[in-house]
Each structure stands twice: as C-alpha cells, then as structure tokens.
Amino acid sequence: MLPTALYLLIFNQTIQQSWWRWARFVLLVPFALIILLLPMYQSGGGFISFVGTTDLVILWGILFAAATVLYTLYQRFYLKTGVTG
C-alpha cells in the first residue's frame, strides 16, 4: 500500500478523493470472496486451494495497483479531473 500512497501523492486532491471513493468499495471485494470461497477452500477443492492464499493476496495486490494506475491516469488525462484553465 505504501507504493500506491506515494504514487497518489503526484496527483491533486480532487483525483485522490475520487480514487478513495472508488477504492474503498474495491478493497471490500477480497473479503467478500474469502467469505464466499472459504467453504470450498476448507473442503480441499477448487481454484483457491490449488493457488494458495499467499498467491491470492499477491495477485490481488498486483491487480489493485494496476487498477489504481489506470484509474488515476483515466481521471487525469481523459476526464481531465482537477485541471484548471
């Protein structure tokens, strides 16, 4: 999370607040997946038991970081959020 926080510092406060509104809901997705997939993991079947929880956490972190970069660049350059003049 520290690299994401440092990355967000290069954008203005409008983009940071927009990102936070988006990210607080996206961060809840892994918890919902854990709750839904926990019975499958405990029974020893399915994708989650093959990959492992550490791998899933790393994968989610990479996906979240990539989505953060794409979201902030979309806000800044396509929607021109926070650009004055």
VOKE-98961 format. One line per field, with one value per residue: x, y, z of N, C-alpha, C, O in turn; residue in three letters. Coordinates in Angstrom, 1 decimal, padded with zeros to 4 digits. Each point is the difference from the previous one (the first is absolute). Layout:
BEGIN
n.xx	X | ...
n.yy	Y | ...
n.zz	Z | ...
ca.xx	X | ...
ca.yy	Y | ...
ca.zz	Z | ...
c.xx	X | ...
c.yy	Y | ...
c.zz	Z | ...
o.xx	X | ...
o.yy	Y | ...
o.zz	Z | ...
r	ALA | ...
% end
This chain:
BEGIN
n.xx	000.8 | 001.7 | 000.4 | -001.3 | 000.7 | 001.5 | -000.8 | -001.0 | 001.9 | 000.3 | -001.2 | -001.2 | -000.2 | 000.2 | 002.0 | 001.2 | -000.7 | 000.8 | 002.1 | 000.3 | -000.6 | 001.7 | 001.6 | -000.9 | -000.5 | 001.4 | 000.2 | -001.8 | 000.8 | 001.9 | -000.5 | -000.4 | 001.7 | 001.0 | -001.0 | 000.4 | 001.9 | -000.8 | -002.1 | -000.1 | 000.1 | -001.9 | -001.3 | 001.0 | -001.7 | 000.2 | -001.2 | -002.0 | -001.3 | -001.2 | -001.6 | -001.9 | -000.1 | 001.6 | -000.3 | -001.2 | 001.1 | 001.2 | -000.9 | -000.7 | 001.6 | 000.5 | -001.3 | 000.4 | 001.7 | -000.3 | -001.0 | 001.4 | 001.4 | -000.7 | -000.2 | 001.9 | 000.9 | -001.0 | 000.5 | 001.9 | 000.3 | -000.8 | 000.3 | 002.1 | 000.2 | -001.6 | -001.1 | 001.9 | -002.0
n.yy	-001.2 | -001.1 | -002.1 | -001.5 | -000.8 | -001.6 | -002.1 | -001.0 | -000.8 | -001.8 | -001.3 | 000.9 | 002.0 | 001.5 | 000.4 | 001.5 | 002.1 | 001.1 | 000.8 | 001.9 | 001.8 | 000.7 | 001.4 | 002.0 | 000.9 | 001.5 | 001.9 | 001.0 | 001.0 | 001.2 | 002.0 | 001.5 | 001.0 | 001.6 | 002.0 | 001.3 | 001.2 | 001.5 | 000.6 | 001.7 | 002.0 | 000.8 | 000.8 | 002.0 | 001.4 | -000.9 | 001.6 | 000.4 | -001.8 | 000.5 | 001.4 | -000.2 | -000.6 | -001.5 | -002.1 | -001.2 | -000.8 | -001.9 | -002.0 | -000.9 | -001.1 | -002.1 | -001.7 | -000.6 | -001.4 | -002.2 | -001.3 | -000.7 | -001.7 | -002.1 | -001.0 | -000.8 | -002.0 | -001.8 | -000.7 | -001.1 | -002.1 | -001.6 | -000.9 | -000.8 | -002.1 | 001.4 | -000.6 | 001.0 | 001.1
n.zz	000.0 | 001.0 | -000.7 | 001.0 | 002.0 | 000.1 | -000.4 | 001.8 | 000.9 | -001.4 | 001.4 | -001.7 | 001.0 | -001.6 | -000.8 | 001.1 | -000.3 | -001.8 | 000.1 | 001.1 | -001.2 | -001.3 | 000.6 | 000.4 | -001.9 | -001.0 | 001.3 | -000.7 | -001.9 | 000.3 | 000.7 | -001.5 | -001.0 | 001.2 | 000.0 | -001.8 | 000.1 | 001.4 | -000.4 | -001.5 | 000.9 | 000.9 | -001.7 | 000.0 | 000.2 | -002.0 | -001.0 | 001.1 | -000.5 | -001.8 | 000.1 | 000.9 | 002.2 | 000.6 | -000.7 | 001.5 | 001.8 | -000.3 | 000.0 | 002.0 | 001.1 | -000.6 | 000.7 | 002.1 | 000.3 | -000.5 | 001.5 | 001.6 | -000.4 | 000.0 | 002.0 | 001.1 | -000.7 | 000.9 | 002.1 | 000.2 | -000.5 | 001.3 | 002.0 | -000.2 | 000.8 | 000.6 | -001.8 | 000.6 | -000.1
ca.xx	-000.8 | 000.8 | 000.3 | -001.2 | -000.2 | 001.0 | -000.4 | -001.1 | 000.4 | 000.3 | -001.3 | -000.6 | -000.9 | -001.2 | 000.2 | 000.2 | -001.3 | -000.7 | 000.6 | -000.4 | -001.4 | 000.0 | 000.8 | -000.6 | -000.9 | 000.8 | 000.7 | -000.9 | -000.2 | 000.7 | -000.6 | -001.2 | 000.4 | 000.4 | -001.2 | -000.7 | 000.8 | 000.6 | -000.4 | 000.7 | 001.4 | 000.1 | -000.3 | 001.2 | -000.3 | -000.2 | 001.2 | 000.7 | 000.9 | 001.1 | 000.8 | 000.4 | -000.4 | 001.1 | 000.0 | -001.2 | 000.2 | 001.0 | -000.8 | -000.9 | 000.8 | 000.4 | -001.2 | -000.4 | 001.0 | -000.2 | -001.3 | 000.3 | 000.7 | -000.9 | -001.1 | 000.5 | 000.3 | -001.2 | -000.6 | 000.8 | 000.3 | -001.2 | -001.1 | 000.7 | -000.5 | 000.9 | 000.8 | -000.6 | 000.5
ca.yy	001.2 | 001.2 | 000.5 | 000.6 | 001.3 | 000.9 | 000.3 | 000.9 | 001.3 | 000.9 | 000.5 | 001.0 | -000.5 | -000.4 | -001.3 | -000.8 | -000.2 | -000.8 | -001.4 | -000.6 | -000.4 | -001.2 | -001.0 | -000.6 | -001.1 | -001.1 | -000.7 | -000.9 | -001.2 | -001.2 | -000.5 | -000.7 | -001.2 | -000.9 | -000.5 | -000.8 | -001.1 | -000.7 | -001.4 | -000.7 | -000.1 | -000.9 | -001.4 | -000.4 | 000.0 | 001.2 | 000.8 | 000.6 | -000.9 | -000.3 | 001.2 | 000.4 | 001.3 | 001.0 | 000.4 | 000.8 | 001.3 | 000.7 | 000.2 | 001.1 | 001.3 | 000.4 | 000.4 | 001.2 | 001.0 | 000.3 | 000.7 | 001.3 | 000.8 | 000.2 | 000.9 | 001.4 | 000.6 | 000.3 | 001.2 | 001.1 | 000.3 | -000.2 | 000.9 | 001.3 | 000.3 | 000.9 | 000.8 | 001.4 | 000.8
ca.zz	000.0 | 000.0 | -001.4 | -000.5 | 000.6 | -000.6 | -001.4 | 000.0 | 000.4 | -001.1 | -000.5 | 000.9 | 001.0 | -000.6 | -000.5 | 001.2 | 000.6 | -000.9 | 000.1 | 001.3 | -000.2 | -000.8 | 000.6 | 001.3 | -000.4 | -000.7 | 001.0 | 000.7 | -000.8 | 000.5 | 001.2 | -000.5 | -000.7 | 001.0 | 000.7 | -000.9 | -000.4 | 001.2 | 000.1 | -001.0 | 000.4 | 001.1 | -000.5 | -000.8 | -001.4 | -000.7 | -000.4 | 001.1 | 000.7 | -000.9 | -000.1 | 001.3 | 000.4 | -000.2 | -001.4 | -000.3 | 000.5 | -000.9 | -001.2 | 000.2 | 000.1 | -001.4 | -000.7 | 000.6 | -000.4 | -001.4 | -000.1 | 000.5 | -001.1 | -001.1 | 000.4 | 000.1 | -001.3 | -000.7 | 000.6 | -000.3 | -001.4 | -000.8 | 000.6 | 000.4 | 001.4 | 000.7 | -000.9 | -000.1 | -001.1
c.xx	000.9 | 000.4 | -001.3 | -000.2 | 001.0 | -000.3 | -001.1 | 000.4 | 000.3 | -001.3 | -000.6 | -001.1 | -001.3 | 000.1 | 000.2 | -001.4 | -000.8 | 000.5 | -000.5 | -001.5 | 000.0 | 000.7 | -000.6 | -001.0 | 000.7 | 000.7 | -000.8 | -000.2 | 000.7 | -000.7 | -001.3 | 000.3 | 000.5 | -001.2 | -000.7 | 000.8 | 000.6 | -000.5 | 000.7 | 001.5 | 000.1 | -000.3 | 001.2 | -000.3 | 000.0 | 001.3 | 000.7 | 000.9 | 001.2 | 001.0 | 000.6 | -000.3 | 001.1 | 000.0 | -001.2 | 000.1 | 001.0 | -000.7 | -000.9 | 000.8 | 000.5 | -001.1 | -000.4 | 000.9 | -000.2 | -001.3 | 000.1 | 000.7 | -000.9 | -001.1 | 000.5 | 000.4 | -001.2 | -000.7 | 000.8 | 000.1 | -001.3 | -001.1 | 000.5 | -000.5 | 001.1 | 000.8 | -000.8 | 000.6 | -000.3
c.yy	001.3 | 000.5 | 000.6 | 001.4 | 001.0 | 000.4 | 001.0 | 001.4 | 000.9 | 000.5 | 001.0 | -000.7 | -000.5 | -001.4 | -001.0 | -000.4 | -000.9 | -001.5 | -000.6 | -000.4 | -001.3 | -001.1 | -000.6 | -001.1 | -001.1 | -000.8 | -001.0 | -001.3 | -001.2 | -000.6 | -000.8 | -001.3 | -001.1 | -000.7 | -001.0 | -001.3 | -000.8 | -001.4 | -000.9 | -000.3 | -001.1 | -001.4 | -000.5 | -000.1 | 001.4 | 000.8 | 000.6 | -000.9 | -000.3 | 001.1 | 000.3 | 001.4 | 001.1 | 000.5 | 000.9 | 001.4 | 000.8 | 000.4 | 001.2 | 001.4 | 000.5 | 000.5 | 001.4 | 001.2 | 000.4 | 000.8 | 001.5 | 000.9 | 000.3 | 001.0 | 001.4 | 000.6 | 000.3 | 001.3 | 001.3 | 000.4 | -000.1 | 000.9 | 001.4 | 000.5 | 000.8 | 000.9 | 001.4 | 000.7 | -000.6
c.zz	000.0 | -001.4 | -000.6 | 000.6 | -000.5 | -001.4 | 000.0 | 000.4 | -001.2 | -000.7 | 000.9 | 000.9 | -000.6 | -000.5 | 001.1 | 000.6 | -000.9 | 000.1 | 001.3 | -000.1 | -000.7 | 000.8 | 001.3 | -000.3 | -000.6 | 001.1 | 000.8 | -000.8 | 000.5 | 001.2 | -000.3 | -000.6 | 001.1 | 000.7 | -000.9 | -000.3 | 001.1 | 000.1 | -001.1 | 000.3 | 001.1 | -000.4 | -000.9 | -001.5 | -000.6 | -000.3 | 001.2 | 000.8 | -000.8 | 000.0 | 001.4 | 000.4 | -000.2 | -001.5 | -000.3 | 000.5 | -000.9 | -001.3 | 000.1 | 000.1 | -001.3 | -000.8 | 000.5 | -000.4 | -001.4 | -000.2 | 000.5 | -001.0 | -001.1 | 000.4 | 000.1 | -001.3 | -000.8 | 000.6 | -000.4 | -001.4 | -000.9 | 000.4 | 000.4 | 001.4 | 000.7 | -000.8 | -000.1 | -001.2 | -001.3
o.xx	-000.5 | -000.1 | 000.1 | -000.4 | -000.3 | 000.2 | 000.0 | -000.7 | 000.0 | 000.1 | 000.3 | -000.3 | -000.7 | -000.9 | -000.5 | -000.2 | -000.8 | -000.8 | -000.3 | -000.3 | -000.9 | -000.5 | 000.2 | -000.1 | -000.3 | 000.3 | 000.5 | -000.5 | -000.6 | 000.0 | -000.3 | -000.6 | -000.3 | 000.0 | -000.5 | -000.6 | 000.6 | 000.8 | 000.3 | 000.5 | 001.0 | 000.5 | -000.1 | 000.8 | -000.1 | 001.1 | 001.3 | 001.0 | 001.1 | 001.2 | 001.2 | -000.1 | -000.4 | 000.2 | 000.1 | -000.4 | -000.2 | 000.1 | -000.1 | -000.5 | -000.1 | 000.1 | -000.4 | -000.4 | 000.1 | 000.0 | -000.6 | -000.4 | -000.1 | -000.3 | -000.7 | -000.3 | -000.1 | -000.4 | -000.6 | -000.2 | -000.1 | -000.6 | -000.8 | -000.3 | 001.2 | 000.9 | -001.2 | 001.1 | 000.3
o.yy	001.0 | 001.2 | 001.0 | 000.9 | 001.2 | 001.2 | 000.9 | 001.0 | 001.2 | 000.9 | 000.0 | -001.2 | -000.9 | -000.8 | -001.1 | -001.1 | -000.9 | -000.9 | -001.2 | -001.1 | -000.9 | -001.2 | -001.2 | -000.9 | -001.2 | -001.2 | -000.9 | -001.0 | -001.1 | -001.2 | -001.0 | -001.0 | -001.1 | -001.2 | -001.0 | -001.1 | -001.1 | -000.9 | -001.2 | -001.0 | -000.8 | -001.0 | -001.2 | -000.7 | 001.0 | -000.5 | 000.0 | 000.5 | -000.4 | -000.2 | 000.2 | 000.9 | 001.1 | 001.1 | 000.9 | 001.0 | 001.2 | 001.1 | 000.9 | 001.0 | 001.2 | 001.1 | 000.8 | 001.1 | 001.2 | 000.9 | 000.9 | 001.1 | 001.2 | 000.9 | 001.0 | 001.2 | 001.0 | 000.8 | 001.0 | 001.2 | 000.7 | 000.8 | 000.9 | 001.2 | -000.3 | 000.7 | 000.0 | -000.2 | 000.6
o.zz	-000.5 | -000.2 | -000.7 | -000.7 | -000.3 | -000.4 | -000.8 | -000.3 | 000.2 | -000.9 | 001.2 | -000.1 | 000.5 | 000.2 | 000.0 | 000.4 | 000.5 | 000.0 | 000.0 | 000.6 | 000.3 | 000.0 | 000.3 | 000.8 | 000.2 | -000.2 | 000.6 | 000.6 | 000.0 | 000.2 | 000.5 | 000.2 | -000.2 | 000.3 | 000.5 | -000.2 | -000.2 | 000.2 | 000.3 | -000.2 | 000.0 | 000.6 | -000.3 | -000.7 | 000.7 | 000.4 | 000.0 | 000.5 | 000.5 | 000.0 | 000.1 | -000.9 | -000.4 | -000.2 | -000.9 | -000.6 | -000.2 | -000.5 | -000.8 | -000.4 | -000.3 | -000.6 | -000.8 | -000.3 | -000.4 | -000.8 | -000.6 | -000.2 | -000.5 | -000.8 | -000.4 | -000.2 | -000.8 | -000.8 | -000.3 | -000.4 | -001.0 | -000.7 | 000.2 | 000.1 | 000.0 | 000.5 | -000.3 | -000.4 | -001.1
r	MET | LEU | PRO | THR | ALA | LEU | TYR | LEU | LEU | ILE | PHE | ASN | GLN | THR | ILE | GLN | GLN | SER | TRP | TRP | ARG | TRP | ALA | ARG | PHE | VAL | LEU | LEU | VAL | PRO | PHE | ALA | LEU | ILE | ILE | LEU | LEU | LEU | PRO | MET | TYR | GLN | SER | GLY | GLY | GLY | PHE | ILE | SER | PHE | VAL | GLY | THR | THR | ASP | LEU | VAL | ILE | LEU | TRP | GLY | ILE | LEU | PHE | ALA | ALA | ALA | THR | VAL | LEU | TYR | THR | LEU | TYR | GLN | ARG | PHE | TYR | LEU | LYS | THR | GLY | VAL | THR | GLY
% end
